[in-house]
Amino acid sequence: MLLELSLTAIGSSLISTLVTSAYFKKIISKHEICPVYNIFTRAALEIRWKTIDKTDLAIAFLDVDKLKQANQFYGQADCNNRLAKALSVLRGSERFEISGRFYYGDEVVIIAPVKDIMKPVKRVQDALKANGLSATIAITRYNPEHKSLTDAVKPANKIVENLKAENIRGIVYSDIYELIAEVVEISKI
């Protein structure tokens, strides 16, 4: 009798664990792709960050310029569609890990090898321009002292914040020497 109760308790516990595990997998997979922009969410990128090879990695932090004004001009639904269309150039690219809605819904992180980082950045910048939007983008080399994705993104985020504080928008800025020539446009708005 005691053995039956113990086996029943173990079985119930195992079933409970399996149900809980399946529930969390469902929640994680549900929130892996942003339903508006159809790119990886921050949560999904945080999970991938733990397993990707960080050798010679660059991080691009993209902040859409004047999103509030764009929402007012185009309407929020149209503006979201324009942004989703622009970000669609990143989909299907297994070589790049992308996060949408990284902080406030208008910021995207692109992580790629240093030698490849300008390809997705340029594609996104061109697609934004074709859709009547622009972004300020900073690219930094990954610092191995930064263990979390949040810490790794902070230097590029800080550069974007500083540029926008100076009212400089619509540029690609890089602190990686080889990419300085790739600065596209500087405008005071």
C-alpha positions as CSV (number, residue, x, y, z in Angstrom):
1,M,0.0,0.0,0.0
2,L,2.8,2.5,1.0
3,L,4.7,1.5,-2.2
4,E,1.5,2.2,-4.3
5,L,1.1,5.6,-2.7
6,S,4.7,6.5,-3.3
7,L,4.5,5.4,-6.9
8,T,1.3,7.4,-7.4
9,A,2.9,10.5,-5.8
10,I,6.0,10.1,-8.1
11,G,3.8,9.6,-11.1
12,S,1.7,12.7,-10.3
13,S,4.8,14.7,-9.7
14,L,6.3,13.6,-13.0
15,I,3.0,14.4,-14.9
16,S,2.9,17.8,-13.2
17,T,6.5,18.5,-14.1
18,L,5.8,17.5,-17.8
19,V,2.7,19.6,-18.0
20,T,4.5,22.6,-16.5
21,S,7.5,22.1,-18.8
22,A,5.2,21.9,-21.8
23,Y,3.3,25.0,-20.6
24,F,6.5,27.1,-20.4
25,K,7.8,25.9,-23.7
26,K,4.4,27.0,-25.3
27,I,4.7,30.4,-23.6
28,I,8.3,30.8,-24.7
29,S,7.6,29.8,-28.3
30,K,4.6,32.0,-28.4
31,H,6.7,35.0,-27.4
32,E,9.7,34.1,-29.5
33,I,8.5,36.1,-32.5
34,C,7.1,39.6,-32.2
35,P,3.6,39.5,-33.6
36,V,3.8,43.0,-35.0
37,Y,7.3,43.0,-36.6
38,N,7.7,39.3,-37.1
39,I,11.3,39.2,-35.8
40,F,12.8,37.7,-32.6
41,T,11.7,39.2,-29.3
42,R,14.1,40.3,-26.6
43,A,13.3,37.2,-24.6
44,A,14.1,34.9,-27.6
45,L,17.4,36.8,-28.2
46,E,18.3,36.5,-24.5
47,I,18.0,32.8,-24.8
48,R,20.0,32.6,-28.0
49,W,22.6,34.9,-26.6
50,K,23.7,32.2,-24.1
51,T,24.6,29.8,-26.9
52,I,25.9,31.8,-29.8
53,D,29.6,32.1,-30.6
54,K,30.7,35.5,-29.5
55,T,34.1,35.5,-31.2
56,D,34.6,38.7,-33.2
57,L,31.0,39.8,-32.8
58,A,29.5,43.2,-33.4
59,I,26.3,44.6,-32.0
60,A,24.2,47.2,-33.9
61,F,21.6,49.1,-31.9
62,L,18.9,50.7,-34.1
63,D,16.5,53.3,-32.7
64,V,13.8,54.4,-35.1
65,D,13.8,58.2,-35.5
66,K,10.8,60.3,-34.5
67,L,8.4,57.3,-34.2
68,K,5.8,59.4,-32.4
69,Q,5.7,61.9,-35.3
70,A,5.7,59.0,-37.9
71,N,2.7,57.4,-36.0
72,Q,0.9,60.8,-36.1
73,F,1.7,61.3,-39.8
74,Y,1.0,57.8,-41.2
75,G,-1.3,56.6,-38.5
76,Q,-0.2,53.9,-36.0
77,A,-1.4,50.9,-38.1
78,D,0.3,52.2,-41.3
79,C,3.5,53.1,-39.4
80,N,3.6,49.6,-37.8
81,N,3.1,48.1,-41.3
82,R,5.9,50.3,-42.7
83,L,8.3,49.3,-39.9
84,A,7.3,45.6,-40.2
85,K,8.0,45.7,-44.0
86,A,11.4,47.4,-43.4
87,L,12.4,44.8,-40.8
88,S,11.3,42.0,-43.0
89,V,14.6,42.2,-44.7
90,L,16.1,40.6,-41.7
91,R,13.8,37.5,-41.7
92,G,15.0,34.2,-42.9
93,S,18.7,35.1,-42.3
94,E,20.1,32.4,-40.0
95,R,23.4,34.2,-40.0
96,F,22.1,37.1,-37.9
97,E,20.4,37.1,-34.6
98,I,17.8,39.8,-34.4
99,S,15.7,41.2,-31.6
100,G,12.6,43.4,-32.1
101,R,11.0,45.6,-29.5
102,F,14.2,45.5,-27.5
103,Y,13.3,48.2,-25.0
104,Y,10.4,50.4,-26.0
105,G,9.1,49.0,-29.3
106,D,11.1,51.2,-31.7
107,E,14.6,49.7,-31.0
108,V,16.1,46.7,-32.7
109,V,19.4,44.9,-32.0
110,I,21.3,43.2,-34.8
111,I,24.1,40.8,-33.8
112,A,26.5,39.5,-36.4
113,P,30.2,38.9,-37.0
114,V,32.2,42.1,-37.3
115,K,32.9,41.4,-41.0
116,D,29.2,41.0,-41.8
117,I,27.5,43.6,-39.6
118,M,27.1,46.3,-42.2
119,K,25.2,44.0,-44.5
120,P,22.0,43.7,-42.4
121,V,22.4,47.3,-41.1
122,K,22.5,48.7,-44.6
123,R,19.6,46.5,-45.7
124,V,17.5,47.7,-42.8
125,Q,18.5,51.4,-43.3
126,D,17.6,51.2,-47.0
127,A,14.3,49.5,-46.3
128,L,13.4,52.1,-43.6
129,K,14.1,54.9,-46.1
130,A,12.0,53.2,-48.8
131,N,9.2,53.1,-46.3
132,G,9.4,56.7,-45.2
133,L,11.3,56.1,-41.9
134,S,14.8,56.4,-40.6
135,A,16.8,55.2,-37.7
136,T,19.9,56.2,-35.8
137,I,22.2,53.2,-35.5
138,A,25.3,52.6,-33.5
139,I,27.6,49.6,-34.0
140,T,30.1,48.4,-31.4
141,R,32.4,45.5,-31.0
142,Y,31.3,42.9,-28.4
143,N,33.2,43.2,-25.2
144,P,33.8,39.8,-23.6
145,E,33.5,41.4,-20.1
146,H,29.8,41.8,-20.8
147,K,28.2,38.5,-19.9
148,S,24.5,39.4,-20.5
149,L,23.0,40.6,-23.7
150,T,21.7,43.7,-21.8
151,D,25.2,44.6,-20.8
152,A,26.6,43.9,-24.3
153,V,24.1,46.2,-25.9
154,K,24.6,49.1,-23.5
155,P,27.6,50.7,-25.2
156,A,25.8,51.0,-28.6
157,N,22.6,52.1,-26.9
158,K,24.6,54.9,-25.1
159,I,26.0,56.1,-28.4
160,V,22.5,56.3,-29.9
161,E,21.3,58.2,-26.8
162,N,24.1,60.7,-27.0
163,L,23.6,61.3,-30.7
164,K,19.9,61.9,-30.3
165,A,20.6,64.2,-27.3
166,E,22.7,66.2,-29.7
167,N,19.7,66.1,-32.2
168,I,21.7,64.0,-34.6
169,R,19.5,61.5,-36.4
170,G,19.5,59.1,-39.3
171,I,23.1,58.0,-39.2
172,V,25.1,54.9,-38.8
173,Y,27.9,55.4,-36.3
174,S,30.6,52.9,-35.5
175,D,33.4,52.8,-33.0
176,I,34.9,49.9,-35.1
177,Y,37.7,51.6,-37.1
178,E,37.2,49.6,-40.3
179,L,33.5,50.6,-40.5
180,I,33.9,54.4,-40.0
181,A,33.9,54.8,-43.8
182,E,30.4,53.4,-43.8
183,V,28.8,56.4,-42.1
184,V,25.9,57.2,-44.4
185,E,24.3,60.5,-43.6
186,I,24.4,63.0,-40.8
187,S,21.5,65.4,-40.4
188,K,20.5,67.9,-37.8
189,I,16.7,67.7,-37.3
